[in-house]
């Protein structure tokens, strides 16, 4: 049959809406080892005004190492309160456990996740933290600051990372106190990945996986200045998702090793079924 997302991505009819709903409400797995959470923003025209819409992306790595997008959620803005509603929806759809959730530093995100999945471990995106820091570092100091910062997040162990963080603090805290305060405030969640094997660390220390997905979605939406409606936006994003997912036909690299490592760290969560 003809895939209605292939016909003309700019002329999709309302016949697609039931398919979007069916896909969005489909049964999903009970356990997800890794879940990346982030939002992507678009403009739509509504009652003669151009307004912003946030699409909430839940990019999961399932227990077989396959990537999946767990629905299409939309709101006016990105907020921790709406993320909480999204996570409650996941629970209602059958998700019982998430081992590691990788997020940016949105205020209230931690509470939103833990209120729904209290056993989930949080990993803040190190790259987001770096970008945030550089906004407050003078241009002339950025290169030197990054040279001192790299040993912190690339350290071989948590203890070594904390030694480098202390050195960073000693050198830069007087000049940029708010930047170093932010690193110390978020350190517990930023440094969670140090407990794992390098193969796991590489996957979870940043939300680059979901940002890469957003870049691919933008390829399908970049010709649109502002969408004519919320439904028009949903249709285009859904078709982009379907097209992108066709290429996800293999587990992520080193999944066997990653799953074994996670099973060691989460022995009571039944990630690997050897029965």
C-alpha positions as CSV (number, residue, x, y, z in Angstrom):
1,X,0.0,0.0,0.0
2,X,0.9,3.6,-0.3
3,X,2.4,5.3,2.8
4,X,0.3,8.4,3.2
5,X,3.4,10.1,4.7
6,X,5.3,9.6,1.5
7,X,2.6,11.0,-0.9
8,X,3.1,14.7,-0.2
9,X,4.3,15.8,3.2
10,X,2.9,19.2,2.7
11,X,-0.6,18.1,1.6
12,X,-1.5,15.5,4.3
13,X,-5.3,15.2,4.9
14,X,-7.1,14.8,8.2
15,X,-7.3,11.1,7.4
16,X,-3.9,10.9,9.1
17,X,-5.1,12.1,12.5
18,X,-6.6,8.7,13.5
19,X,-3.3,7.0,12.6
20,X,-1.4,9.5,14.7
21,X,-3.8,8.8,17.7
22,X,-3.5,5.0,17.2
23,X,0.4,5.3,17.1
24,X,0.5,7.6,20.1
25,X,-1.7,5.3,22.2
26,X,-0.1,2.0,21.1
27,X,1.1,-0.5,23.8
28,X,4.6,0.2,24.9
29,X,7.1,-1.8,26.9
30,X,7.0,-2.1,30.7
31,X,10.7,-1.2,31.2
32,X,13.0,1.2,29.5
33,X,16.7,1.2,30.5
34,X,17.3,4.7,29.1
35,X,15.0,7.6,28.3
36,X,16.0,10.9,26.8
37,X,13.6,13.8,27.4
38,X,13.7,17.1,25.6
39,X,11.4,19.5,23.8
40,X,11.5,21.0,20.3
41,X,9.7,24.3,19.6
42,X,7.7,25.4,16.5
43,X,5.6,28.4,15.5
44,X,1.9,28.1,14.4
45,X,-0.7,30.6,13.4
46,X,-3.7,30.7,15.6
47,X,-6.5,33.3,15.4
48,X,-4.3,35.7,13.4
49,X,-1.4,35.4,15.8
50,X,1.9,33.5,15.6
51,X,2.3,31.5,18.8
52,X,4.9,28.9,20.0
53,X,4.2,25.2,20.5
54,X,6.5,22.7,22.3
55,X,6.6,19.1,21.2
56,X,7.8,16.9,24.0
57,X,10.2,14.2,22.8
58,X,10.6,10.9,24.6
59,X,13.4,9.0,22.9
60,X,13.7,5.6,24.5
61,X,16.3,2.9,24.4
62,X,14.4,-0.3,25.0
63,X,15.7,-3.5,26.6
64,X,16.8,-4.8,23.2
65,X,18.8,-1.7,22.6
66,X,16.4,-0.4,19.9
67,X,15.5,3.3,19.8
68,X,11.8,4.3,19.9
69,X,9.8,7.5,20.2
70,X,7.1,7.1,22.8
71,X,4.3,9.3,21.5
72,X,3.6,12.8,20.3
73,X,2.9,15.2,23.1
74,X,2.3,18.9,22.6
75,X,1.9,22.0,24.8
76,X,2.2,25.8,24.5
77,X,5.5,25.9,26.4
78,X,8.0,23.5,27.9
79,X,7.3,23.2,31.7
80,X,8.1,20.7,34.4
81,X,4.3,20.5,35.2
82,X,3.5,19.3,31.7
83,X,6.4,16.9,31.7
84,X,4.8,15.4,34.8
85,X,1.6,14.9,32.9
86,X,3.5,13.3,30.0
87,X,5.2,10.9,32.4
88,X,1.9,10.0,34.1
89,X,0.6,9.2,30.6
90,X,3.5,6.9,30.0
91,X,2.6,5.1,33.3
92,X,-1.0,4.8,32.2
93,X,0.1,3.3,28.9
94,X,1.9,0.5,30.7
95,X,5.4,1.8,31.6
96,X,6.4,0.5,35.0
97,X,10.1,1.3,35.2
98,X,12.7,3.6,33.7
99,X,16.3,3.0,34.9
100,X,18.0,6.2,33.7
101,X,16.4,9.4,32.5
102,X,18.7,11.9,30.7
103,X,17.5,15.5,30.7
104,X,18.6,19.1,30.4
105,X,18.5,21.4,33.4
106,X,14.9,22.5,33.2
107,X,13.8,23.7,36.6
108,X,11.5,21.2,38.3
109,X,12.4,18.4,35.9
110,X,13.9,16.2,38.7
111,X,10.7,16.4,40.8
112,X,8.5,15.8,37.8
113,X,10.3,12.5,37.0
114,X,10.7,11.2,40.5
115,X,7.1,11.9,41.5
116,X,6.0,9.4,38.8
117,X,9.0,7.1,38.6
118,X,10.7,7.4,42.1
119,X,13.4,4.7,41.4
120,X,14.6,6.3,38.2
121,X,18.2,7.6,38.2
122,X,18.7,11.1,36.7
123,X,21.6,12.2,34.5
124,X,21.8,15.9,33.7
125,X,23.2,16.6,30.3
126,X,26.8,17.7,30.7
127,X,26.8,19.4,27.3
128,X,23.9,21.6,28.3
129,X,25.7,22.5,31.5
130,X,28.8,23.5,29.5
131,X,26.8,25.6,27.1
132,X,25.0,27.3,30.0
133,X,28.4,28.0,31.7
134,X,29.9,29.5,28.5
135,X,27.1,32.1,28.3
136,X,28.6,33.7,31.4
137,X,32.3,33.4,30.6
138,X,33.9,36.3,28.8
139,X,35.0,35.5,25.3
140,X,38.7,36.0,26.1
141,X,38.5,33.4,28.9
142,X,36.4,30.7,27.2
143,X,39.3,28.8,25.6
144,X,41.2,28.6,28.9
145,X,38.1,27.8,30.9
146,X,37.2,24.9,28.6
147,X,40.8,23.6,28.8
148,X,40.4,23.4,32.6
149,X,36.9,22.1,32.4
150,X,37.5,19.1,30.0
151,X,39.5,17.1,32.6
152,X,36.5,17.3,34.9
153,X,33.9,15.6,32.7
154,X,36.4,13.4,30.9
155,X,37.9,12.0,34.1
156,X,38.4,8.3,34.5
157,X,36.6,8.2,37.9
158,X,34.3,10.3,40.1
159,X,37.2,10.9,42.6
160,X,39.5,12.2,39.8
161,X,36.7,14.4,38.4
162,X,36.1,16.0,41.8
163,X,39.8,16.7,42.1
164,X,39.7,18.5,38.8
165,X,36.5,20.3,39.8
166,X,38.3,21.6,42.9
167,X,41.1,22.9,40.8
168,X,38.6,24.6,38.4
169,X,37.0,26.1,41.5
170,X,40.3,27.4,42.8
171,X,41.3,29.0,39.5
172,X,37.9,30.5,38.3
173,X,35.5,30.8,41.2
174,X,36.5,34.3,42.2
175,X,36.0,35.6,38.7
176,X,32.9,33.6,37.8
177,X,31.3,32.5,41.1
178,X,27.8,31.9,39.6
179,X,29.2,29.4,37.0
180,X,31.1,27.3,39.6
181,X,28.1,27.5,42.0
182,X,26.0,26.0,39.2
183,X,28.4,23.1,38.7
184,X,28.5,22.4,42.5
185,X,24.7,22.7,42.8
186,X,24.1,20.2,39.9
187,X,27.1,18.0,40.5
188,X,25.2,15.0,42.0
189,X,23.1,14.7,38.8
190,X,25.8,15.8,36.4
191,X,28.3,13.1,37.7
192,X,25.9,10.1,37.9
193,X,27.5,8.6,34.8
194,X,30.9,8.1,36.4
195,X,29.7,4.9,38.2
196,X,29.4,3.2,34.8
197,X,31.6,1.5,32.3
198,X,32.7,3.9,29.5
199,X,30.3,2.3,27.0
200,X,27.3,3.3,29.3
201,X,28.9,6.7,30.0
202,X,29.1,7.6,26.3
203,X,25.4,7.0,25.8
204,X,24.0,8.8,28.9
205,X,26.3,11.8,29.7
206,X,24.6,14.0,27.1
207,X,21.2,14.3,25.5
208,X,22.9,14.5,22.1
209,X,20.8,11.5,20.9
210,X,17.5,13.4,21.2
211,X,19.1,16.6,19.8
212,X,20.2,14.5,16.8
213,X,16.6,13.4,16.4
214,X,15.4,17.0,16.6
215,X,17.9,18.0,13.8
216,X,16.4,15.3,11.6
217,X,12.9,16.5,12.3
218,X,13.9,20.0,11.4
219,X,14.8,18.8,7.9
220,X,11.2,18.0,7.3
221,X,9.9,21.2,8.9
222,X,12.4,23.8,7.9
223,X,10.4,25.0,4.8
224,X,7.6,26.1,7.1
225,X,7.8,29.5,8.6
226,X,4.7,29.0,10.8
227,X,2.3,26.1,10.6
228,X,-1.3,26.7,9.8
229,X,-2.6,24.8,12.8
230,X,-1.6,22.5,15.7
231,X,-2.9,19.6,13.6
232,X,-0.8,20.5,10.7
233,X,2.3,20.6,12.9
234,X,1.4,17.2,14.4
235,X,1.0,15.6,11.0
236,X,4.4,16.8,9.7
237,X,6.2,15.8,12.9
238,X,4.5,12.4,12.9
239,X,5.5,11.7,9.3
240,X,9.1,12.8,10.1
241,X,9.1,10.4,13.1
242,X,7.9,7.5,10.9
243,X,10.5,8.3,8.2
244,X,13.3,8.5,10.7
245,X,12.3,5.4,12.6
246,X,12.5,3.3,9.4
247,X,16.3,3.6,9.7
248,X,16.4,2.4,13.3
249,X,16.7,-1.3,12.5
250,X,19.7,-2.2,14.6
251,X,20.4,-1.9,18.4
252,X,22.7,0.9,19.5
253,X,26.4,0.2,19.5
254,X,27.7,-2.1,22.2
255,X,24.2,-2.8,23.5
256,X,25.1,-6.3,24.9
257,X,27.8,-4.7,27.1
258,X,25.6,-1.8,28.1
259,X,22.7,-4.0,29.1
260,X,25.0,-6.3,31.1
261,X,26.5,-3.2,32.9
262,X,23.0,-1.8,33.7
263,X,21.9,-5.2,35.0
264,X,24.8,-5.2,37.4
265,X,23.9,-1.7,38.7
266,X,20.2,-2.4,38.8
267,X,20.1,-6.0,39.9
268,X,16.5,-6.0,41.1
269,X,15.0,-4.3,38.0
270,X,14.9,-7.4,35.7
271,X,16.4,-5.8,32.7
272,X,17.9,-9.0,31.3
273,X,15.6,-12.1,31.2
274,X,17.7,-15.3,31.1
275,X,14.8,-17.7,31.5
